Amino acid sequence: MEIVIHFKDLVYLGSQFLGLVISVVLLYVGLKKYPANILLGLSFFTLTYGTFIAWLVSSGNFVYFPQLYRTGNFAGLLFPPFFYLYIRAVLYPNSHNYWDFAFFLPALLFVADYSHVIFGMSVAEKKELIMQEIYDPQLFVAYNQSLFLPKNFHTLFRTFVILFFWILSFRLLIQRYHKQVIPKFEKPWLNWMLIYLVFSSLMIFPFLVANLLKLGHLQYDLAHLTGSILVLGSGLTILFFPKVLYGHNEFEYLSVIQEEVFQDTVKTEIWSSEKSAHFEERLKECLDINKSYLKKGYTLADLAKDTRIPSYQLTHFINHVHGSNFYDLINRHRIEETCRIIESGQFQHLTLEALAEKSGFNNRNSFSVAFKKFKGMRPSEFLRSIQKS
């Protein structure tokens, strides 16, 4: 049997391979380091799955995967809200709430409309339906088995859902550009988001024009092959934006933010006494009471999450109110904790490595450097001074 692969198939299959790889990387980074990437990973994964289903229809191979019948549109309705929520998570941390679940109502509406097919039909019955429509992609996506929605409704509805979230996402970016000066560190995220929205517009406006002009032979590709182009375009470009793909680099973030803040002191935010007291109270609860700094690898993002203060405001507050930076603040608390342990006399059996670990340091070297910085002597010298007294 001769296997024929057309250029269109290469676009579909290439996008699925790249989309799957990017999805895995984003989800891994999201779980390990930068939670916002989970939303972007889910967006890539659902879009990639949708393009896989579109390729099965286009190539006629759906007969080999009847159990997946009518699941592609569900994925197509999921990827836009995931991407919008990702943008919001990056630009406005801690802004999510329970109302965000309303963004997934279109996908639930589709599941309700096709529940009798997705959950109620056997594989053999699904295969029979596929065989009736597989040779005409436009007929396939007419969705003739709908329970309560009209045929030819679903693809157009999905396009308007994508358009709705495209507008919301574009609006967020415009607001961010107009709100204040953009730190250099944030620009890769904003630039890549704009690139993504440009590629996603290919799924919207060409299809709407073709639908308006009744260009039936083009409508399927303009609604589905363009999804693969979106995956390929945004997936390839994200490789050139490693900060977006791999999340924040805390050390670089701090150095850049501090440099930009101190270079632009004229525009430094003036803190009210009430706001300072509020932030100070949250910091005290987190550091003095809960002693969160004892966690190994504790980052600015962790402190922002624990204090419920956006990271850029937290950095600004630590810099200008405490006259310090994040790592000095955390290490100062760790060294004070070390001194309390030593002075208590209850842990004389601990080695310096054990003391360092108990105080939240990753290794003895960073512990010794910090101790010298804040106490003016090495840990061993401090131990001897305590023993003599």
Secondary structure, DSSP 8 states (H G I E B T S, - for coil): ------HHHHHHHHHHHHHHHHHHHHHHHHHHT-THHHHHHHHHHHHHHHHHHHHHHHHTGGGG-GGGTT-HHHHHHHHHHHHHHHHHHHHSTT---GGGGGGGHHHHHHHHHTHHHHTTS-HHHHHHHHHHHTT-HHHHTT-TT-SSS-TT-HHHHHHHHHHHHHHHHHHHHHHHHHHS---GGGHHHHHHHHHHHHHHGGGTHHHHHHHHTT-HHHHHHHHHHHHHHHHHHHHHHHTT-HHHHH---HHHHHHHHHHHHHHTGGG-----HHHHHHHHHHHHIIIIIS-GGGSTT--HHHHHHHHT--HHHHHHHHHHTSSS-HHHHHHHHHHHHHHHHHHHTTTTT--HHHHHHHTT-SSHHHHHHHHHHHHSS-HHHHHHHHHH-
